[in-house]
Amino acid sequence: MDKDRMIGSAKVVKGKAKVAVGKAVGDAKLEAKGQADKVEGKVQNAVGHIKDTIRDV
């Protein structure tokens, strides 16, 4: 497993936590940062998946 996939997955989890906390305390800015972290993590996870696929060919 490529390190980008692990880091990306961690960012998605961190983003989900930020979104939940932001909603709970009514902090729209924190919620938006969480959404951005989730997107960034998903992109990084996809890059890692592509690297794994290329490496397996």
PQR file of N, CA, C, O and H, with PARSE charges and radii, in Angstrom:
ATOM      1  N   MET A   1       0.844  -1.173   0.000 -0.4000 1.5000
ATOM      2  CA  MET A   1       0.000   0.000   0.000 -0.0000 2.0000
ATOM      3  C   MET A   1       0.889   1.235   0.000  0.5500 1.7000
ATOM      4  O   MET A   1       1.826   1.341   0.790 -0.5500 1.4000
ATOM      5  N   ASP A   2       0.585   2.155  -0.886 -0.4000 1.5000
ATOM      6  CA  ASP A   2       1.359   3.381  -1.009 -0.0000 2.0000
ATOM      7  C   ASP A   2       1.100   4.291   0.190  0.5500 1.7000
ATOM      8  O   ASP A   2      -0.003   4.318   0.738 -0.5500 1.4000
ATOM      9  H   ASP A   2      -0.176   2.069  -1.528  0.4000 1.0000
ATOM     10  N   LYS A   3       2.130   5.035   0.587 -0.4000 1.5000
ATOM     11  CA  LYS A   3       1.994   5.916   1.753 -0.0000 2.0000
ATOM     12  C   LYS A   3       0.962   7.006   1.513  0.5500 1.7000
ATOM     13  O   LYS A   3       0.347   7.488   2.464 -0.5500 1.4000
ATOM     14  H   LYS A   3       3.025   5.013   0.142  0.4000 1.0000
ATOM     15  N   ASP A   4       0.757   7.409   0.250 -0.4000 1.5000
ATOM     16  CA  ASP A   4      -0.259   8.418  -0.052 -0.0000 2.0000
ATOM     17  C   ASP A   4      -1.658   7.909   0.314  0.5500 1.7000
ATOM     18  O   ASP A   4      -2.509   8.687   0.746 -0.5500 1.4000
ATOM     19  H   ASP A   4       1.256   7.017  -0.523  0.4000 1.0000
ATOM     20  N   ARG A   5      -1.892   6.620   0.144 -0.4000 1.5000
ATOM     21  CA  ARG A   5      -3.202   6.071   0.489 -0.0000 2.0000
ATOM     22  C   ARG A   5      -3.426   6.126   1.996  0.5500 1.7000
ATOM     23  O   ARG A   5      -4.526   6.441   2.448 -0.5500 1.4000
ATOM     24  H   ARG A   5      -1.200   5.988  -0.207  0.4000 1.0000
ATOM     25  N   MET A   6      -2.398   5.824   2.770 -0.4000 1.5000
ATOM     26  CA  MET A   6      -2.539   5.865   4.231 -0.0000 2.0000
ATOM     27  C   MET A   6      -2.734   7.297   4.722  0.5500 1.7000
ATOM     28  O   MET A   6      -3.608   7.566   5.546 -0.5500 1.4000
ATOM     29  H   MET A   6      -1.504   5.568   2.403  0.4000 1.0000
ATOM     30  N   ILE A   7      -1.917   8.208   4.210 -0.4000 1.5000
ATOM     31  CA  ILE A   7      -2.023   9.610   4.620 -0.0000 2.0000
ATOM     32  C   ILE A   7      -3.375  10.184   4.181  0.5500 1.7000
ATOM     33  O   ILE A   7      -4.013  10.921   4.932 -0.5500 1.4000
ATOM     34  H   ILE A   7      -1.208   7.989   3.541  0.4000 1.0000
ATOM     35  N   GLY A   8      -3.802   9.848   2.979 -0.4000 1.5000
ATOM     36  CA  GLY A   8      -5.091  10.320   2.476 -0.0000 2.0000
ATOM     37  C   GLY A   8      -6.245   9.832   3.329  0.5500 1.7000
ATOM     38  O   GLY A   8      -7.166  10.593   3.626 -0.5500 1.4000
ATOM     39  H   GLY A   8      -3.284   9.249   2.368  0.4000 1.0000
ATOM     40  N   SER A   9      -6.201   8.573   3.723 -0.4000 1.5000
ATOM     41  CA  SER A   9      -7.256   8.025   4.577 -0.0000 2.0000
ATOM     42  C   SER A   9      -7.283   8.723   5.931  0.5500 1.7000
ATOM     43  O   SER A   9      -8.352   8.984   6.484 -0.5500 1.4000
ATOM     44  H   SER A   9      -5.452   7.955   3.481  0.4000 1.0000
ATOM     45  N   ALA A  10      -6.102   9.022   6.458 -0.4000 1.5000
ATOM     46  CA  ALA A  10      -6.033   9.731   7.745 -0.0000 2.0000
ATOM     47  C   ALA A  10      -6.617  11.136   7.619  0.5500 1.7000
ATOM     48  O   ALA A  10      -7.286  11.612   8.536 -0.5500 1.4000
ATOM     49  H   ALA A  10      -5.234   8.810   6.009  0.4000 1.0000
ATOM     50  N   LYS A  11      -6.371  11.802   6.493 -0.4000 1.5000
ATOM     51  CA  LYS A  11      -6.915  13.144   6.293 -0.0000 2.0000
ATOM     52  C   LYS A  11      -8.439  13.116   6.179  0.5500 1.7000
ATOM     53  O   LYS A  11      -9.120  14.027   6.648 -0.5500 1.4000
ATOM     54  H   LYS A  11      -5.828  11.416   5.748  0.4000 1.0000
ATOM     55  N   VAL A  12      -8.962  12.075   5.559 -0.4000 1.5000
ATOM     56  CA  VAL A  12     -10.414  11.943   5.455 -0.0000 2.0000
ATOM     57  C   VAL A  12     -11.025  11.798   6.847  0.5500 1.7000
ATOM     58  O   VAL A  12     -12.032  12.434   7.157 -0.5500 1.4000
ATOM     59  H   VAL A  12      -8.409  11.334   5.178  0.4000 1.0000
ATOM     60  N   VAL A  13     -10.416  10.967   7.675 -0.4000 1.5000
ATOM     61  CA  VAL A  13     -10.911  10.772   9.043 -0.0000 2.0000
ATOM     62  C   VAL A  13     -10.818  12.078   9.829  0.5500 1.7000
ATOM     63  O   VAL A  13     -11.751  12.449  10.540 -0.5500 1.4000
ATOM     64  H   VAL A  13      -9.598  10.450   7.423  0.4000 1.0000
ATOM     65  N   LYS A  14      -9.693  12.771   9.697 -0.4000 1.5000
ATOM     66  CA  LYS A  14      -9.515  14.045  10.390 -0.0000 2.0000
ATOM     67  C   LYS A  14     -10.560  15.058   9.922  0.5500 1.7000
ATOM     68  O   LYS A  14     -11.111  15.810  10.726 -0.5500 1.4000
ATOM     69  H   LYS A  14      -8.935  12.471   9.119  0.4000 1.0000
ATOM     70  N   GLY A  15     -10.824  15.070   8.633 -0.4000 1.5000
ATOM     71  CA  GLY A  15     -11.820  15.981   8.084 -0.0000 2.0000
ATOM     72  C   GLY A  15     -13.213  15.687   8.600  0.5500 1.7000
ATOM     73  O   GLY A  15     -13.972  16.603   8.914 -0.5500 1.4000
ATOM     74  H   GLY A  15     -10.377  14.460   7.979  0.4000 1.0000
ATOM     75  N   LYS A  16     -13.551  14.400   8.689 -0.4000 1.5000
ATOM     76  CA  LYS A  16     -14.865  14.016   9.217 -0.0000 2.0000
ATOM     77  C   LYS A  16     -15.013  14.468  10.666  0.5500 1.7000
ATOM     78  O   LYS A  16     -16.081  14.920  11.080 -0.5500 1.4000
ATOM     79  H   LYS A  16     -12.934  13.656   8.434  0.4000 1.0000
ATOM     80  N   ALA A  17     -13.942  14.343  11.425 -0.4000 1.5000
ATOM     81  CA  ALA A  17     -13.980  14.770  12.825 -0.0000 2.0000
ATOM     82  C   ALA A  17     -14.176  16.284  12.917  0.5500 1.7000
ATOM     83  O   ALA A  17     -14.959  16.763  13.737 -0.5500 1.4000
ATOM     84  H   ALA A  17     -13.074  13.976  11.089  0.4000 1.0000
ATOM     85  N   LYS A  18     -13.468  17.028  12.079 -0.4000 1.5000
ATOM     86  CA  LYS A  18     -13.610  18.485  12.088 -0.0000 2.0000
ATOM     87  C   LYS A  18     -15.030  18.900  11.712  0.5500 1.7000
ATOM     88  O   LYS A  18     -15.595  19.814  12.314 -0.5500 1.4000
ATOM     89  H   LYS A  18     -12.833  16.639  11.413  0.4000 1.0000
ATOM     90  N   VAL A  19     -15.601  18.229  10.723 -0.4000 1.5000
ATOM     91  CA  VAL A  19     -16.970  18.539  10.311 -0.0000 2.0000
ATOM     92  C   VAL A  19     -17.932  18.284  11.468  0.5500 1.7000
ATOM     93  O   VAL A  19     -18.805  19.105  11.748 -0.5500 1.4000
ATOM     94  H   VAL A  19     -15.142  17.487  10.234  0.4000 1.0000
ATOM     95  N   ALA A  20     -17.770  17.154  12.132 -0.4000 1.5000
ATOM     96  CA  ALA A  20     -18.661  16.816  13.247 -0.0000 2.0000
ATOM     97  C   ALA A  20     -18.539  17.822  14.388  0.5500 1.7000
ATOM     98  O   ALA A  20     -19.544  18.265  14.944 -0.5500 1.4000
ATOM     99  H   ALA A  20     -17.061  16.487  11.905  0.4000 1.0000
ATOM    100  N   VAL A  21     -17.312  18.177  14.732 -0.4000 1.5000
ATOM    101  CA  VAL A  21     -17.099  19.147  15.810 -0.0000 2.0000
ATOM    102  C   VAL A  21     -17.631  20.513  15.394  0.5500 1.7000
ATOM    103  O   VAL A  21     -18.262  21.207  16.192 -0.5500 1.4000
ATOM    104  H   VAL A  21     -16.495  17.817  14.281  0.4000 1.0000
ATOM    105  N   GLY A  22     -17.379  20.897  14.152 -0.4000 1.5000
ATOM    106  CA  GLY A  22     -17.863  22.178  13.653 -0.0000 2.0000
ATOM    107  C   GLY A  22     -19.381  22.275  13.710  0.5500 1.7000
ATOM    108  O   GLY A  22     -19.928  23.313  14.083 -0.5500 1.4000
ATOM    109  H   GLY A  22     -16.867  20.334  13.504  0.4000 1.0000
ATOM    110  N   LYS A  23     -20.062  21.191  13.338 -0.4000 1.5000
ATOM    111  CA  LYS A  23     -21.524  21.167  13.412 -0.0000 2.0000
ATOM    112  C   LYS A  23     -21.996  21.229  14.857  0.5500 1.7000
ATOM    113  O   LYS A  23     -22.963  21.921  15.177 -0.5500 1.4000
ATOM    114  H   LYS A  23     -19.618  20.348  13.035  0.4000 1.0000
ATOM    115  N   ALA A  24     -21.305  20.501  15.724 -0.4000 1.5000
ATOM    116  CA  ALA A  24     -21.718  20.429  17.123 -0.0000 2.0000
ATOM    117  C   ALA A  24     -21.607  21.774  17.828  0.5500 1.7000
ATOM    118  O   ALA A  24     -22.462  22.124  18.642 -0.5500 1.4000
ATOM    119  H   ALA A  24     -20.520  19.939  15.465  0.4000 1.0000
ATOM    120  N   VAL A  25     -20.562  22.524  17.522 -0.4000 1.5000
ATOM    121  CA  VAL A  25     -20.357  23.809  18.203 -0.0000 2.0000
ATOM    122  C   VAL A  25     -20.847  24.994  17.374  0.5500 1.7000
ATOM    123  O   VAL A  25     -20.778  26.138  17.823 -0.5500 1.4000
ATOM    124  H   VAL A  25     -19.867  22.240  16.862  0.4000 1.0000
ATOM    125  N   GLY A  26     -21.341  24.723  16.166 -0.4000 1.5000
ATOM    126  CA  GLY A  26     -21.850  25.791  15.322 -0.0000 2.0000
ATOM    127  C   GLY A  26     -20.768  26.643  14.684  0.5500 1.7000
ATOM    128  O   GLY A  26     -20.975  27.830  14.431 -0.5500 1.4000
ATOM    129  H   GLY A  26     -21.397  23.794  15.801  0.4000 1.0000
ATOM    130  N   ASP A  27     -19.610  26.038  14.421 -0.4000 1.5000
ATOM    131  CA  ASP A  27     -18.481  26.760  13.819 -0.0000 2.0000
ATOM    132  C   ASP A  27     -18.407  26.404  12.329  0.5500 1.7000
ATOM    133  O   ASP A  27     -17.864  25.365  11.953 -0.5500 1.4000
ATOM    134  H   ASP A  27     -19.442  25.073  14.626  0.4000 1.0000
ATOM    135  N   ALA A  28     -18.959  27.275  11.498 -0.4000 1.5000
ATOM    136  CA  ALA A  28     -19.001  27.026  10.054 -0.0000 2.0000
ATOM    137  C   ALA A  28     -17.599  26.977   9.452  0.5500 1.7000
ATOM    138  O   ALA A  28     -17.353  26.216   8.516 -0.5500 1.4000
ATOM    139  H   ALA A  28     -19.400  28.119  11.803  0.4000 1.0000
ATOM    140  N   LYS A  29     -16.683  27.780   9.979 -0.4000 1.5000
ATOM    141  CA  LYS A  29     -15.309  27.805   9.453 -0.0000 2.0000
ATOM    142  C   LYS A  29     -14.617  26.458   9.691  0.5500 1.7000
ATOM    143  O   LYS A  29     -13.946  25.943   8.797 -0.5500 1.4000
ATOM    144  H   LYS A  29     -16.883  28.399  10.739  0.4000 1.0000
ATOM    145  N   LEU A  30     -14.772  25.893  10.873 -0.4000 1.5000
ATOM    146  CA  LEU A  30     -14.179  24.591  11.188 -0.0000 2.0000
ATOM    147  C   LEU A  30     -14.813  23.505  10.323  0.5500 1.7000
ATOM    148  O   LEU A  30     -14.136  22.593   9.849 -0.5500 1.4000
ATOM    149  H   LEU A  30     -15.316  26.312  11.600  0.4000 1.0000
ATOM    150  N   GLU A  31     -16.107  23.620  10.131 -0.4000 1.5000
ATOM    151  CA  GLU A  31     -16.811  22.650   9.297 -0.0000 2.0000
ATOM    152  C   GLU A  31     -16.296  22.710   7.857  0.5500 1.7000
ATOM    153  O   GLU A  31     -16.108  21.672   7.223 -0.5500 1.4000
ATOM    154  H   GLU A  31     -16.657  24.361  10.516  0.4000 1.0000
ATOM    155  N   ALA A  32     -16.068  23.913   7.343 -0.4000 1.5000
ATOM    156  CA  ALA A  32     -15.546  24.074   5.985 -0.0000 2.0000
ATOM    157  C   ALA A  32     -14.125  23.526   5.864  0.5500 1.7000
ATOM    158  O   ALA A  32     -13.777  22.903   4.861 -0.5500 1.4000
ATOM    159  H   ALA A  32     -16.220  24.756   7.858  0.4000 1.0000
ATOM    160  N   LYS A  33     -13.311  23.763   6.891 -0.4000 1.5000
ATOM    161  CA  LYS A  33     -11.949  23.208   6.879 -0.0000 2.0000
ATOM    162  C   LYS A  33     -11.996  21.681   6.878  0.5500 1.7000
ATOM    163  O   LYS A  33     -11.183  21.028   6.225 -0.5500 1.4000
ATOM    164  H   LYS A  33     -13.594  24.269   7.706  0.4000 1.0000
ATOM    165  N   GLY A  34     -12.945  21.124   7.609 -0.4000 1.5000
ATOM    166  CA  GLY A  34     -13.112  19.672   7.637 -0.0000 2.0000
ATOM    167  C   GLY A  34     -13.496  19.130   6.274  0.5500 1.7000
ATOM    168  O   GLY A  34     -12.983  18.097   5.844 -0.5500 1.4000
ATOM    169  H   GLY A  34     -13.606  21.655   8.140  0.4000 1.0000
ATOM    170  N   GLN A  35     -14.398  19.824   5.594 -0.4000 1.5000
ATOM    171  CA  GLN A  35     -14.787  19.393   4.248 -0.0000 2.0000
ATOM    172  C   GLN A  35     -13.583  19.448   3.305  0.5500 1.7000
ATOM    173  O   GLN A  35     -13.392  18.555   2.479 -0.5500 1.4000
ATOM    174  H   GLN A  35     -14.815  20.664   5.943  0.4000 1.0000
ATOM    175  N   ALA A  36     -12.779  20.499   3.434 -0.4000 1.5000
ATOM    176  CA  ALA A  36     -11.583  20.630   2.594 -0.0000 2.0000
ATOM    177  C   ALA A  36     -10.592  19.501   2.883  0.5500 1.7000
ATOM    178  O   ALA A  36      -9.989  18.954   1.959 -0.5500 1.4000
ATOM    179  H   ALA A  36     -12.935  21.225   4.104  0.4000 1.0000
ATOM    180  N   ASP A  37     -10.423  19.152   4.157 -0.4000 1.5000
ATOM    181  CA  ASP A  37      -9.529  18.048   4.527 -0.0000 2.0000
ATOM    182  C   ASP A  37     -10.027  16.736   3.934  0.5500 1.7000
ATOM    183  O   ASP A  37      -9.232  15.920   3.465 -0.5500 1.4000
ATOM    184  H   ASP A  37     -10.913  19.597   4.907  0.4000 1.0000
ATOM    185  N   LYS A  38     -11.337  16.533   3.955 -0.4000 1.5000
ATOM    186  CA  LYS A  38     -11.900  15.307   3.393 -0.0000 2.0000
ATOM    187  C   LYS A  38     -11.615  15.211   1.901  0.5500 1.7000
ATOM    188  O   LYS A  38     -11.227  14.150   1.412 -0.5500 1.4000
ATOM    189  H   LYS A  38     -11.983  17.196   4.336  0.4000 1.0000
ATOM    190  N   VAL A  39     -11.802  16.300   1.178 -0.4000 1.5000
ATOM    191  CA  VAL A  39     -11.557  16.305  -0.268 -0.0000 2.0000
ATOM    192  C   VAL A  39     -10.074  16.068  -0.546  0.5500 1.7000
ATOM    193  O   VAL A  39      -9.715  15.272  -1.413 -0.5500 1.4000
ATOM    194  H   VAL A  39     -12.117  17.162   1.575  0.4000 1.0000
ATOM    195  N   GLU A  40      -9.223  16.766   0.196 -0.4000 1.5000
ATOM    196  CA  GLU A  40      -7.787  16.602   0.016 -0.0000 2.0000
ATOM    197  C   GLU A  40      -7.374  15.151   0.278  0.5500 1.7000
ATOM    198  O   GLU A  40      -6.562  14.586  -0.456 -0.5500 1.4000
ATOM    199  H   GLU A  40      -9.515  17.412   0.900  0.4000 1.0000
ATOM    200  N   GLY A  41      -7.934  14.563   1.315 -0.4000 1.5000
ATOM    201  CA  GLY A  41      -7.618  13.177   1.643 -0.0000 2.0000
ATOM    202  C   GLY A  41      -8.077  12.214   0.571  0.5500 1.7000
ATOM    203  O   GLY A  41      -7.370  11.259   0.247 -0.5500 1.4000
ATOM    204  H   GLY A  41      -8.593  15.022   1.910  0.4000 1.0000
ATOM    205  N   LYS A  42      -9.258  12.454   0.014 -0.4000 1.5000
ATOM    206  CA  LYS A  42      -9.774  11.571  -1.039 -0.0000 2.0000
ATOM    207  C   LYS A  42      -8.901  11.650  -2.290  0.5500 1.7000
ATOM    208  O   LYS A  42      -8.648  10.639  -2.944 -0.5500 1.4000
ATOM    209  H   LYS A  42      -9.832  13.229   0.277  0.4000 1.0000
ATOM    210  N   VAL A  43      -8.447  12.853  -2.614 -0.4000 1.5000
ATOM    211  CA  VAL A  43      -7.569  13.024  -3.785 -0.0000 2.0000
ATOM    212  C   VAL A  43      -6.244  12.315  -3.548  0.5500 1.7000
ATOM    213  O   VAL A  43      -5.746  11.609  -4.425 -0.5500 1.4000
ATOM    214  H   VAL A  43      -8.653  13.674  -2.083  0.4000 1.0000
ATOM    215  N   GLN A  44      -5.675  12.502  -2.365 -0.4000 1.5000
ATOM    216  CA  GLN A  44      -4.389  11.876  -2.058 -0.0000 2.0000
ATOM    217  C   GLN A  44      -4.532  10.345  -2.046  0.5500 1.7000
ATOM    218  O   GLN A  44      -3.633   9.630  -2.489 -0.5500 1.4000
ATOM    219  H   GLN A  44      -6.079  13.075  -1.652  0.4000 1.0000
ATOM    220  N   ASN A  45      -5.645   9.861  -1.547 -0.4000 1.5000
ATOM    221  CA  ASN A  45      -5.905   8.422  -1.537 -0.0000 2.0000
ATOM    222  C   ASN A  45      -5.996   7.903  -2.973  0.5500 1.7000
ATOM    223  O   ASN A  45      -5.484   6.826  -3.275 -0.5500 1.4000
ATOM    224  H   ASN A  45      -6.375  10.442  -1.187  0.4000 1.0000
ATOM    225  N   ALA A  46      -6.640   8.656  -3.850 -0.4000 1.5000
ATOM    226  CA  ALA A  46      -6.756   8.252  -5.248 -0.0000 2.0000
ATOM    227  C   ALA A  46      -5.382   8.223  -5.926  0.5500 1.7000
ATOM    228  O   ALA A  46      -5.092   7.317  -6.707 -0.5500 1.4000
ATOM    229  H   ALA A  46      -7.057   9.532  -3.604  0.4000 1.0000
ATOM    230  N   VAL A  47      -4.547   9.208  -5.628 -0.4000 1.5000
ATOM    231  CA  VAL A  47      -3.186   9.237  -6.191 -0.0000 2.0000
ATOM    232  C   VAL A  47      -2.422   7.992  -5.737  0.5500 1.7000
ATOM    233  O   VAL A  47      -1.736   7.353  -6.535 -0.5500 1.4000
ATOM    234  H   VAL A  47      -4.783   9.944  -4.993  0.4000 1.0000
ATOM    235  N   GLY A  48      -2.543   7.656  -4.468 -0.4000 1.5000
ATOM    236  CA  GLY A  48      -1.879   6.455  -3.962 -0.0000 2.0000
ATOM    237  C   GLY A  48      -2.382   5.196  -4.632  0.5500 1.7000
ATOM    238  O   GLY A  48      -1.610   4.278  -4.909 -0.5500 1.4000
ATOM    239  H   GLY A  48      -3.101   8.175  -3.820  0.4000 1.0000
ATOM    240  N   HIS A  49      -3.680   5.154  -4.893 -0.4000 1.5000
ATOM    241  CA  HIS A  49      -4.264   3.994  -5.573 -0.0000 2.0000
ATOM    242  C   HIS A  49      -3.704   3.868  -6.990  0.5500 1.7000
ATOM    243  O   HIS A  49      -3.404   2.766  -7.449 -0.5500 1.4000
ATOM    244  H   HIS A  49      -4.307   5.900  -4.668  0.4000 1.0000
ATOM    245  N   ILE A  50      -3.565   4.991  -7.671 -0.4000 1.5000
ATOM    246  CA  ILE A  50      -2.997   4.982  -9.024 -0.0000 2.0000
ATOM    247  C   ILE A  50      -1.546   4.502  -8.982  0.5500 1.7000
ATOM    248  O   ILE A  50      -1.123   3.705  -9.820 -0.5500 1.4000
ATOM    249  H   ILE A  50      -3.809   5.887  -7.298  0.4000 1.0000
ATOM    250  N   LYS A  51      -0.789   4.996  -8.000 -0.4000 1.5000
ATOM    251  CA  LYS A  51       0.606   4.552  -7.870 -0.0000 2.0000
ATOM    252  C   LYS A  51       0.677   3.039  -7.623  0.5500 1.7000
ATOM    253  O   LYS A  51       1.528   2.351  -8.186 -0.5500 1.4000
ATOM    254  H   LYS A  51      -1.133   5.643  -7.320  0.4000 1.0000
ATOM    255  N   ASP A  52      -0.217   2.536  -6.785 -0.4000 1.5000
ATOM    256  CA  ASP A  52      -0.249   1.082  -6.539 -0.0000 2.0000
ATOM    257  C   ASP A  52      -0.569   0.322  -7.806  0.5500 1.7000
ATOM    258  O   ASP A  52       0.048  -0.707  -8.082 -0.5500 1.4000
ATOM    259  H   ASP A  52      -0.909   3.095  -6.327  0.4000 1.0000
ATOM    260  N   THR A  53      -1.519   0.805  -8.581 -0.4000 1.5000
ATOM    261  CA  THR A  53      -1.908   0.140  -9.812 -0.0000 2.0000
ATOM    262  C   THR A  53      -0.767   0.112 -10.811  0.5500 1.7000
ATOM    263  O   THR A  53      -0.523  -0.905 -11.460 -0.5500 1.4000
ATOM    264  H   THR A  53      -2.021   1.641  -8.357  0.4000 1.0000
ATOM    265  N   ILE A  54      -0.066   1.237 -10.931 -0.4000 1.5000
ATOM    266  CA  ILE A  54       1.057   1.311 -11.860 -0.0000 2.0000
ATOM    267  C   ILE A  54       2.165   0.363 -11.412  0.5500 1.7000
ATOM    268  O   ILE A  54       2.788  -0.311 -12.232 -0.5500 1.4000
ATOM    269  H   ILE A  54      -0.264   2.063 -10.403  0.4000 1.0000
ATOM    270  N   ARG A  55       2.402   0.319 -10.107 -0.4000 1.5000
ATOM    271  CA  ARG A  55       3.457  -0.536  -9.573 -0.0000 2.0000
ATOM    272  C   ARG A  55       3.148  -2.017  -9.796  0.5500 1.7000
ATOM    273  O   ARG A  55       4.066  -2.822  -9.952 -0.5500 1.4000
ATOM    274  H   ARG A  55       1.895   0.867  -9.441  0.4000 1.0000
ATOM    275  N   ASP A  56       1.857  -2.384  -9.811 -0.4000 1.5000
ATOM    276  CA  ASP A  56       1.458  -3.777  -9.976 -0.0000 2.0000
ATOM    277  C   ASP A  56       1.489  -4.237 -11.427  0.5500 1.7000
ATOM    278  O   ASP A  56       1.448  -5.438 -11.695 -0.5500 1.4000
ATOM    279  H   ASP A  56       1.111  -1.730  -9.684  0.4000 1.0000
ATOM    280  N   VAL A  57       1.562  -3.304 -12.362 -0.4000 1.5000
ATOM    281  CA  VAL A  57       1.518  -3.670 -13.795 -0.0000 2.0000
ATOM    282  C   VAL A  57       2.816  -4.217 -14.246  0.5500 1.7000
ATOM    283  O   VAL A  57       2.962  -4.575 -15.414 -0.5500 1.4000
ATOM    284  H   VAL A  57       1.595  -2.329 -12.144  0.4000 1.0000
TER
END
